[in-house]
Amino acid sequence: MDRTRRIIYLLLLAAAFANRANAEPPYRLGWSKDGRIAVGSALAAAGAIIMSRTPEPLTAQEIDGLSRESINPFDRGATRRYSETIGDASDVLLGAIVAAPLALMLDARVREDWETCALMYAETMALAVILPAFGKGTVNRIRPFVYNPEAPMDGKTTSDARKSFFSRHTSVAFASAAFLSTVYADYHPGSAAGRYLWVGSLLAAAAVGAMRYESGEHFPTDIIAGAVAGSAVGYLIPRIHRAGGARMSLRPDFTGCRPGLALELRP
């Protein structure tokens, strides 16, 4: 009988510890990691500003001299697309995707950690917006609709028409989707709903990319670059904040001629 009681006691004790472990928040803020991210983001923004320059708008004569045959075959199809309606629709869908992580507040555990999640999301969005600025300010790639004779000339002769690489819409959409799915999975490990959320959120982000293509705003390579950058940011920021000693951190990088960010992996 005593042996049975001891077994029951040990099982109850194990269950209590398991419940306590499950109640522990998966993320933890820290002056070290969040200070590095804040400083690194500020330096990245400063670097983007330093590197960026407002490109001279194309003249009508320069536009007439453009040939879509000069575009690589993979990207060339985008030069035949143009739609202001689809471009506006991509703005609306992006807004919905950016707001989607607010749905995490319906979860009681997430609500208890709302300050942590809110700061992580702010860091994610800041980097997702900043990173494309490096490409837009240095590459000055002409947007695909400029090659399309059906697009209006007034849009082609703006400075923004030379900021195709890479897609900020896609970067932000994938960052939000990856953040939402990663955070949900960390609060509900092993949940089947988490897998559906990954699929659904990434499909929504991909739809933004497809709309940017159909609107003639971006080439496929612009969209792919934005998707990769955004997904990396949306996944890594929560991972860096994982409780229990994450081995990844973002830190300011001064090794080059311009300030930036470096992902540090610690053994």
N, C-alpha and C positions, 0 to 999 in steps of 0.2 A: 504493500500500500504506500509506504514511504517512497519507494522507488517511483511509483506511478505519480505521486505528488511532485517529486522532483522533476520528472519529465514534463509534466504539465506546466510547472513553474518556469522551466527553461524555455518551453515553447512560447509562453506568454511574454517572457522577457525578450525573446528574439523578435516576436511580433511588435513589441513596443519600440525596440530599436529600429526595426524596419520602417514603422510608421514615422518615427522621428526623422529617419534619413530621407524618406519621401517628402517630408514637410520642409526640408532644407531647400532654400531657393537655389536654383541652378547657377545663378549669376551673382557676381560680387563686384562692386565698384572699388576703386583704389586710386589714391592720389597719384601713385606712380604710373599705372597704366593709363588712366584717363587724362592725367597731366601730359603724358607723352603724346597721346592721340590729339589733344587740344592744340598743343604746341606744333605737332607735326602737321595738323590740318591748316593751321594758320600759316605755317611756312610754305606748305603746298600752294595755298591760295596766293601768297606773296610771290612764289616762284612762277605761278601761272600768269600773274599780272605782269611780272618782269619780262617773261618770255613772250607775252602776247603783244600783238600790235594790230591795230585796226587796218585791215587790208584795203587797198584802193579798189573802189568798185570797178567792175568791168565796163568798158565803153560798148556802145552798140556795135561799133566796128569789130571789136575783139570778140563779141558774142557771135557775130555773123561768121567769124573765122573759125569757130569751134567745130570740131568734128567728133561725133560719137565713136567713130572708128579708132580714135586715139585711146579710148577706154578699154581696159582689159575685158576679155569676153565674159568673165564671171560677173562683172559689174555693169556691163553695157546695157542690159535690159532695163535698168532703172532710168536711163535717159529717155525712155519712151513713156514714162509715167508722169502724170501730173493731176492732182485733184485737191483743190482748196477744201472741199467738203470732207474728204478723208483726213486731211491734215487737221482740221478742226475736231473731228471725231477722235483722233489720237490724243489730243489735249484733254478731252473729256475722260477718256478711258484711263489716261495716266493719272488724272486727279483721283479717280476711284481707286486705283491701285495704291497710290500714296496714302490714301485714307484707310485702306483695308486693315493695316495693323491695329487700328483703334478697336477692331472687333476682339482683339486679345483681352481687352478690359472686361469682356463678359465673363472671363474666367476668374474665379475668386482668388486663386493663387497668384495670377498675374497682377490683379488689382492690388494685392498686398505689396508687390514689388514694382509698382507703377513708376516710381522715380528712377529706378535702375533701368527699366525697359525704355522709358522716355528718353533718358540720356543716351542710351545705346542707339536708339533710332535716330536721334538728332545727329550723332556722330556718323552714322551710316549715310544719312541723306546729305550731310555736308560733303563727305568725300565723293559720293556719287555725282554731285553737282560740280565739284572742283576738278576731278580728274579729266573730264572731257575738255576742259579749258586749255589743257596743255596741247592737245591736238589742234583744237580750233584756232589757237593763237599762233601756231608755228607752221602747220601744214598748209593752211589756206586752200584747201581742196574745194573746187567748184562743185556746187550742188548739182545733182543730175537733171533737175528740171530746166537748168540753164541751157542744156543741150536740146531741149524739146521746143520746137517752133510753135507748139500750141500754147505754151505758157506765156503769160503777159510779160512784156518787156520791163515794166516798172519794178517787178519783183527781181528780175535778173540783174538790174543795175544798182543793187544795194550791197553794202559790205557784208551783210549776213549771207548773201548768195555764195560767198567764198569761205564758209565755215561748215563744210560738210563733215569733216572727220574730227572726232567721231560722235556718234549720236548720244546727246545728253538725255533725250527722252527714253531711249532704250536702257541707258545706264541706270537712270533713276528707277525705271519700272522693274528691272531685274534685281536691283538692290533691295527694293521694298518687298518683292516676292520672296527672295532668298531669306531676308530677315524674318518675315512673317512665318515662313515654314520652319526655319531653324529654331526660332524661339518656341513655337508651338510644340515641336518635337522634343525640345529639351524639358519642357514642363510636363509633357505626356509621352515619355519614352515607351516605345513599343506599341503606340496607338496606331490602329489601322487608318484612322482619320488623318493622321499626319502624312501618310503617303498620298492620299487623295489631295490634301492641301498642297503638297509639293507640285503635283501634276497640274492642278487647277491654277495655281498662282503663276507657275512658269508659262503655262499656255496663255494666260492673260497678258503677261509681259511680252511674250512672243507676238501676240496680236498687235501690241503697240509697235513693235519693230516692223511687222508686215505693213501696218498703216503708214509708217514713215517711208517705206519703200514705195507703196502705191501712190503716195502723195507727191513723189518725186523729190522729197527732201534729202534722202540718204541712199547711198549705195549699200549693197549687201555687206561689204567689208566694214563700212561705218557701223552698221547695226551689230555685226558680230563682235566688233571691238567693244562696243557699248555693253553688250550682253555679258561678255567675259569680265569686264571691269566691274560692272554693277553686281554681278553674281558673287565675285570674289569679296567685295566690300560687305555685301549683305550677309555672307556666310562667316567671314573672318571676325567681324566686330563682336558678334555674340560669342564666338569661340574664344576670343581673347579674354572675355569677361567670365568665362566658366569658373565656377568655384572649384577649389581643390587644386589650384596651381596650374593654370594654363601655361603652356610652354611657348606661346606665341605672343608677340607684342609688336606694336607699331612705335617707332621712334623717329625723331628728327634725323635727317641725313644731310651731312655737310660735305660728303666726300667728293661730290662733283663741283662744278662751277656755280650751281644754283641750288638753293635749299629745296628739300623734298622730304619724302617719307621712305622708310625702309621697314620691311617685315623681318623681325628678328626671331629666330628659332633657337630656343635654349635647350641643351641636352639635359 
